[in-house]
Amino acid sequence: MADEKPFKIAIVAGEESGDLLGADIVRALEKITGRKIQLIGIGGRHLQELGLRPLFDGSEIALMGFSAVLRDLPRLMRRISQTAAAIAAERPDCLITIDSPDFSLRVAKKVRAAAPAIPIVHYVCPSVWAWRPGRAVAMKPYVDHILCILPFEVKALARLGGPPGTYVGHRLTQDPGVLGAAKAQGLPRDLSEDRVKTLLVLPGSRRGEVRRLIEPFGETMSVLRQRGHRLRLLLPTVPHVADLVRTSVAGWDEKPEIITDAERKWQAFGKADAALIASGTVSLELALSGVPMVSSYKLDPIARVISRYLVTTWSALLPNLISDRTLVPEFYNQYVRPENLARQLEGLFADTGMRAWQKAGFAEIVRRMATERPSGEIAAGVVLGCIKRANRE
């Protein structure tokens, strides 16, 4: 089987999280088939380590906020056309688009028009259950299957008339780093008032997020110090915003330890008493690791206005949505207030009902998200099934 020609897989992954998911599928495809995987498309450092030579830097499509998208719309449209044309010309065995739906699904639609025989799988269901539900049925002509990472999304797609979906779980549920952090979090912990508290500070993986949150996060640390807490601050970040983070925290009263190494990140998760975060995927990483947290976010000005009319979900945090209860407090825009954030964190430093509520809820999330096989293997099986059906047709 190893002597067979490589599978040619096209991938479109702009976000750091999507890059990780894509790498997970590629490794699983290699394991299941015993064949080499030839990659084309767009991806970050994890996919590049597996041989991808991206058409362009994936950070160009990792824009966050309506203002950024509108400002760069002409360039984004050119990149969509460029990407779709390159993929259609290569005639891959399958196109896998990952998250970033405003970009990746437009690429998928153009590829389907140019090369209808190429099967298309989208990984990470767009949040049609939360806003703009008409997107579900709109995807059906050009997406053959959706890989869902939330347990309730398969039924939501069926109810809304979208493409078929498969719950693959989440790669994080089997991630060695997460499992190691969860084990460390499960050990007895000193929660005495006068101890040095270890606090994770996670201001986001996008430059805009960091710029909007780094100042109130720094002020929150100052408030905690003023209220008598001794702190050890750990700030895991990703390489493409590390320099911005270093510059931005230079004026903090308490300097954080900046971490870019993945192994040290998970060690920090295991040591942390609590975390202050930018709302995003990291909330699920922390929940599965068992780290109590407080979440916040600041939208760009245009997004603030539009979100009032388009967003219908009751929470923006995955731990809250999966558990179907308010486990983690969320604060947005003008409510990102350091005095409040500091007091919320104090409720997690000690052996409080708030801390116990989160810990119990996180254990329930682990149970609800469990799958019999790793998510990458389930996802790879769906991809192979789509390829086989396309070859029969």
C-alpha positions as CSV (number, residue, x, y, z in Angstrom):
1,M,0.0,0.0,0.0
2,A,2.9,2.3,0.7
3,D,3.9,2.0,-2.9
4,E,0.7,3.6,-4.1
5,K,0.7,7.1,-5.3
6,P,0.2,9.8,-2.7
7,F,-3.2,11.2,-1.9
8,K,-3.4,14.7,-3.0
9,I,-5.3,16.8,-0.4
10,A,-6.1,20.4,-0.7
11,I,-6.5,22.3,2.6
12,V,-7.6,25.8,3.4
13,A,-6.8,26.7,7.0
14,G,-6.1,30.3,8.0
15,E,-6.4,30.2,11.8
16,E,-3.9,28.7,14.2
17,S,-6.7,26.4,15.5
18,G,-7.6,25.3,11.9
19,D,-4.0,24.6,11.1
20,L,-3.8,22.2,14.1
21,L,-7.0,20.5,13.0
22,G,-5.7,20.1,9.5
23,A,-2.4,18.6,10.7
24,D,-4.4,16.2,12.8
25,I,-6.4,14.9,9.8
26,V,-3.3,14.6,7.6
27,R,-1.5,12.5,10.2
28,A,-4.6,10.3,10.6
29,L,-4.9,9.9,6.8
30,E,-1.3,8.7,6.6
31,K,-1.8,6.3,9.5
32,I,-5.0,4.8,8.1
33,T,-4.0,4.5,4.5
34,G,-0.3,3.9,4.8
35,R,0.1,6.4,1.9
36,K,2.0,9.6,1.7
37,I,-0.2,12.8,1.6
38,Q,0.7,15.5,-0.9
39,L,-0.6,18.8,0.4
40,I,-1.6,22.0,-1.5
41,G,-3.4,25.1,-0.4
42,I,-3.1,27.3,2.7
43,G,-2.0,26.5,6.2
44,G,0.3,27.5,9.0
45,R,3.4,26.1,10.7
46,H,1.8,22.7,11.7
47,L,0.7,21.9,8.1
48,Q,4.0,23.2,6.7
49,E,5.9,20.8,9.0
50,L,3.9,18.0,7.1
51,G,5.0,19.3,3.7
52,L,2.6,22.0,2.8
53,R,4.0,24.9,0.8
54,P,1.2,27.5,1.2
55,L,0.0,29.6,-1.7
56,F,0.4,32.6,0.6
57,D,0.7,33.4,4.3
58,G,-2.4,32.0,6.1
59,S,-2.4,35.0,8.5
60,E,-3.8,37.1,5.6
61,I,-7.2,35.3,6.0
62,A,-7.1,35.2,9.8
63,L,-8.7,38.6,10.0
64,M,-11.0,39.2,12.9
65,G,-13.7,41.9,12.9
66,F,-15.9,43.4,10.3
67,S,-13.7,46.5,10.1
68,A,-10.6,44.5,9.1
69,V,-12.6,42.4,6.6
70,L,-14.1,45.5,5.0
71,R,-10.8,47.3,4.8
72,D,-9.1,44.3,3.1
73,L,-12.1,43.1,1.1
74,P,-10.6,43.6,-2.4
75,R,-7.4,41.7,-1.5
76,L,-9.4,39.0,0.2
77,M,-11.6,38.5,-2.9
78,R,-8.4,38.2,-5.0
79,R,-7.0,35.6,-2.6
80,I,-10.3,33.7,-2.8
81,S,-10.2,33.5,-6.6
82,Q,-6.5,32.7,-6.6
83,T,-6.9,29.9,-4.1
84,A,-9.9,28.4,-5.8
85,A,-8.2,28.5,-9.2
86,A,-5.0,26.9,-7.9
87,I,-6.9,24.1,-6.2
88,A,-9.2,23.4,-9.1
89,A,-6.2,23.2,-11.5
90,E,-4.5,20.6,-9.2
91,R,-7.6,18.3,-9.2
92,P,-6.9,17.0,-5.6
93,D,-8.6,13.8,-4.3
94,C,-10.4,16.0,-1.8
95,L,-10.7,19.6,-0.6
96,I,-10.8,20.2,3.1
97,T,-11.8,23.7,4.2
98,I,-11.3,24.4,7.9
99,D,-13.2,27.0,9.9
100,S,-12.8,30.7,8.6
101,P,-16.1,30.3,6.8
102,D,-16.2,33.7,5.2
103,F,-13.0,32.8,3.3
104,S,-12.9,29.0,3.1
105,L,-16.5,28.4,2.0
106,R,-16.3,31.0,-0.7
107,V,-13.3,29.1,-2.0
108,A,-15.3,25.9,-1.8
109,K,-18.1,27.4,-3.8
110,K,-15.7,28.5,-6.6
111,V,-14.0,25.1,-6.6
112,R,-17.3,23.3,-6.9
113,A,-18.2,25.5,-9.9
114,A,-14.8,25.0,-11.6
115,A,-14.3,21.3,-10.8
116,P,-17.5,19.6,-9.7
117,A,-15.9,16.2,-9.3
118,I,-13.7,17.2,-6.3
119,P,-15.3,16.2,-3.0
120,I,-15.4,18.9,-0.5
121,V,-15.4,18.5,3.3
122,H,-15.7,21.4,5.7
123,Y,-14.2,21.0,9.2
124,V,-15.8,23.0,12.1
125,C,-19.5,23.7,11.5
126,P,-20.3,27.4,11.0
127,S,-22.4,28.5,14.0
128,V,-25.7,28.3,12.0
129,W,-27.4,27.3,15.2
130,A,-26.4,30.7,16.7
131,W,-26.8,33.2,13.9
132,R,-27.7,33.4,10.2
133,P,-29.3,30.0,10.1
134,G,-29.9,30.3,6.3
135,R,-26.2,29.5,5.8
136,A,-27.0,25.9,6.5
137,V,-29.1,25.2,3.4
138,A,-26.9,27.6,1.4
139,M,-23.9,25.3,1.9
140,K,-25.5,22.1,0.7
141,P,-24.8,22.5,-3.1
142,Y,-21.0,22.9,-2.6
143,V,-20.2,21.1,0.7
144,D,-20.5,17.3,0.8
145,H,-20.0,16.8,4.5
146,I,-19.4,18.8,7.6
147,L,-17.1,17.6,10.5
148,C,-18.7,18.9,13.7
149,I,-16.8,19.5,16.9
150,L,-19.8,20.2,19.1
151,P,-22.2,17.3,20.0
152,F,-25.4,19.1,19.1
153,E,-24.4,20.4,15.7
154,V,-25.3,17.3,13.6
155,K,-29.0,17.6,14.6
156,A,-28.9,21.3,14.1
157,L,-27.6,20.9,10.5
158,A,-30.4,18.3,9.8
159,R,-33.0,20.6,11.3
160,L,-31.9,23.6,9.2
161,G,-31.6,21.6,5.9
162,G,-27.8,21.8,5.7
163,P,-25.2,19.2,4.5
164,P,-24.9,15.9,6.4
165,G,-22.7,16.2,9.5
166,T,-20.6,13.8,11.6
167,Y,-19.7,14.6,15.2
168,V,-15.9,13.9,15.3
169,G,-15.4,15.2,18.8
170,H,-12.5,17.5,19.3
171,R,-8.8,16.7,18.9
172,L,-8.3,18.4,22.3
173,T,-10.1,15.6,24.2
174,Q,-7.2,13.3,23.3
175,D,-4.4,15.8,23.2
176,P,-1.5,14.7,25.4
177,G,-0.9,18.2,26.6
178,V,-4.5,18.6,27.7
179,L,-4.5,15.3,29.4
180,G,-1.3,16.1,31.2
181,A,-2.6,19.5,32.3
182,A,-5.9,17.9,33.5
183,K,-3.9,15.3,35.5
184,A,-1.9,18.1,37.2
185,Q,-5.1,20.0,37.9
186,G,-6.6,17.0,39.6
187,L,-3.8,16.8,42.2
188,P,-4.3,18.4,45.7
189,R,-3.7,22.1,45.5
190,D,-2.8,24.8,48.1
191,L,-5.6,27.3,48.0
192,S,-4.6,29.3,51.1
193,E,-5.1,33.0,51.0
194,D,-1.5,34.1,51.5
195,R,0.1,31.9,48.8
196,V,1.5,33.1,45.5
197,K,-1.3,32.7,43.0
198,T,-0.4,31.3,39.6
199,L,-2.6,33.1,37.0
200,L,-2.7,32.4,33.3
201,V,-3.2,35.5,31.1
202,L,-4.4,34.8,27.6
203,P,-5.2,37.9,25.6
204,G,-5.9,36.2,22.2
205,S,-4.1,34.8,19.2
206,R,-4.9,37.7,16.8
207,R,-3.2,41.0,16.8
208,G,-6.5,42.9,17.1
209,E,-7.6,40.9,20.1
210,V,-4.2,41.6,21.8
211,R,-4.4,45.3,21.1
212,R,-7.9,45.6,22.5
213,L,-7.4,43.5,25.6
214,I,-3.8,43.8,26.8
215,E,-4.4,47.2,28.5
216,P,-7.4,46.1,30.6
217,F,-5.7,42.8,31.4
218,G,-2.7,44.7,32.7
219,E,-4.9,46.9,34.8
220,T,-6.6,43.9,36.2
221,M,-3.2,42.6,37.4
222,S,-2.5,45.9,39.1
223,V,-5.9,45.8,40.9
224,L,-5.1,42.3,42.2
225,R,-1.8,43.4,43.5
226,Q,-3.4,46.5,45.1
227,R,-5.8,44.1,46.8
228,G,-2.9,42.2,48.4
229,H,-2.4,39.3,46.1
230,R,1.0,37.9,45.2
231,L,1.0,36.7,41.7
232,R,2.9,34.6,39.3
233,L,1.7,35.5,35.8
234,L,2.1,33.1,32.9
235,L,1.2,34.3,29.4
236,P,1.2,31.6,26.7
237,T,1.0,33.0,23.2
238,V,1.6,32.1,19.6
239,P,4.7,33.1,17.7
240,H,3.0,35.6,15.2
241,V,1.9,37.9,18.1
242,A,4.7,37.2,20.6
243,D,6.6,40.4,19.7
244,L,3.4,42.5,20.0
245,V,2.7,40.9,23.4
246,R,6.2,41.5,24.7
247,T,6.0,45.2,23.7
248,S,2.6,45.6,25.2
249,V,3.3,44.1,28.6
250,A,6.5,46.1,29.1
251,G,4.7,48.7,31.2
252,W,2.9,46.2,33.4
253,D,3.5,46.5,37.2
254,E,3.9,42.7,37.3
255,K,5.8,41.3,34.3
256,P,4.4,38.0,33.0
257,E,6.5,35.1,31.9
258,I,5.8,34.9,28.1
259,I,5.6,31.3,26.8
260,T,5.7,30.3,23.1
261,D,6.7,26.6,23.5
262,A,3.8,24.2,23.4
263,E,5.1,21.8,26.1
264,R,5.7,24.7,28.5
265,K,2.2,26.0,27.7
266,W,0.5,22.8,28.9
267,Q,2.8,22.8,31.9
268,A,1.5,26.3,32.7
269,F,-2.1,25.1,32.3
270,G,-1.4,22.4,34.9
271,K,0.1,24.8,37.4
272,A,-2.5,27.6,37.0
273,D,-4.9,28.4,39.8
274,A,-7.1,30.4,37.3
275,A,-7.0,32.1,34.0
276,L,-8.1,35.5,32.5
277,I,-8.8,34.9,28.8
278,A,-9.9,36.4,25.5
279,S,-13.1,34.5,24.5
280,G,-12.2,31.8,22.0
281,T,-11.0,28.3,21.5
282,V,-8.7,28.6,24.4
283,S,-11.8,28.4,26.7
284,L,-12.3,24.8,25.6
285,E,-8.6,24.0,26.1
286,L,-8.9,25.3,29.7
287,A,-12.2,23.6,30.4
288,L,-10.9,20.2,29.3
289,S,-7.7,20.9,31.4
290,G,-9.8,21.8,34.4
291,V,-8.6,25.4,34.8
292,P,-11.2,27.8,36.2
293,M,-11.4,31.0,34.2
294,V,-13.0,34.4,33.5
295,S,-13.6,35.4,29.9
296,S,-13.8,38.7,28.2
297,Y,-13.7,40.2,24.7
298,K,-13.8,43.5,22.9
299,L,-15.3,43.7,19.4
300,D,-14.1,46.2,16.9
301,P,-16.6,49.2,16.5
302,I,-18.4,47.9,13.4
303,A,-18.8,44.4,14.8
304,R,-20.3,45.9,17.9
305,V,-23.2,47.4,15.9
306,I,-23.8,44.5,13.6
307,S,-23.7,41.8,16.3
308,R,-26.7,43.4,18.0
309,Y,-28.8,42.3,15.0
310,L,-27.1,39.0,13.9
311,V,-26.1,37.2,17.1
312,T,-28.8,35.1,18.7
313,T,-26.9,32.6,20.9
314,W,-27.1,33.1,24.6
315,S,-23.4,32.6,25.2
316,A,-20.2,33.0,23.1
317,L,-18.2,30.5,25.1
318,L,-17.9,26.8,24.1
319,P,-17.8,25.5,27.7
320,N,-21.1,27.3,28.4
321,L,-22.8,26.1,25.2
322,I,-21.7,22.5,25.6
323,S,-22.7,22.2,29.2
324,D,-25.9,24.3,28.5
325,R,-25.3,26.3,31.6
326,T,-23.4,29.4,32.7
327,L,-20.2,28.0,33.9
328,V,-17.8,30.8,33.0
329,P,-18.6,34.5,33.5
330,E,-18.3,36.5,30.3
331,F,-17.7,40.2,29.9
332,Y,-17.8,42.1,26.6
333,N,-16.9,45.5,25.3
334,Q,-17.7,48.3,27.8
335,Y,-18.1,45.7,30.5
336,V,-14.4,44.6,30.3
337,R,-13.6,46.5,33.5
338,P,-10.4,45.7,35.5
339,E,-12.0,46.2,38.9
340,N,-14.7,43.6,38.1
341,L,-12.4,41.2,36.4
342,A,-10.1,41.2,39.4
343,R,-12.9,40.4,41.8
344,Q,-14.2,37.6,39.5
345,L,-10.7,36.1,39.6
346,E,-10.6,36.3,43.4
347,G,-13.7,34.1,43.4
348,L,-11.6,31.4,41.7
349,F,-8.4,31.7,43.8
350,A,-10.0,30.1,46.9
351,D,-12.0,27.0,47.6
352,T,-15.3,28.7,46.7
353,G,-18.6,27.6,45.3
354,M,-17.7,29.5,42.1
355,R,-14.6,27.4,41.7
356,A,-16.4,24.1,42.5
357,W,-19.2,25.0,40.1
358,Q,-16.7,25.4,37.2
359,K,-14.7,22.3,38.1
360,A,-17.8,20.1,38.2
361,G,-19.1,21.6,34.9
362,F,-15.8,21.0,33.2
363,A,-15.9,17.3,34.2
364,E,-19.4,17.1,32.6
365,I,-18.0,18.6,29.4
366,V,-15.3,15.9,29.3
367,R,-18.0,13.3,29.5
368,R,-20.3,14.9,26.9
369,M,-17.4,15.3,24.3
370,A,-16.0,11.8,24.7
371,T,-15.6,9.7,21.5
372,E,-14.5,6.1,21.1
373,R,-11.7,7.1,18.7
374,P,-9.5,10.2,18.3
375,S,-11.2,13.0,16.4
376,G,-8.5,13.1,13.7
377,E,-9.2,9.4,12.9
378,I,-13.0,9.9,12.7
379,A,-12.5,13.0,10.5
380,A,-10.0,11.1,8.3
381,G,-12.6,8.3,7.9
382,V,-15.2,10.7,6.7
383,V,-12.8,12.2,4.2
384,L,-11.9,8.8,2.8
385,G,-15.6,7.9,2.5
386,C,-16.2,11.1,0.5
387,I,-13.2,10.2,-1.8
388,K,-14.5,6.7,-2.4
389,R,-18.0,7.9,-3.2
390,A,-16.6,10.5,-5.6
391,N,-14.5,7.8,-7.3
392,R,-17.5,5.6,-7.7
393,E,-19.5,8.4,-9.3
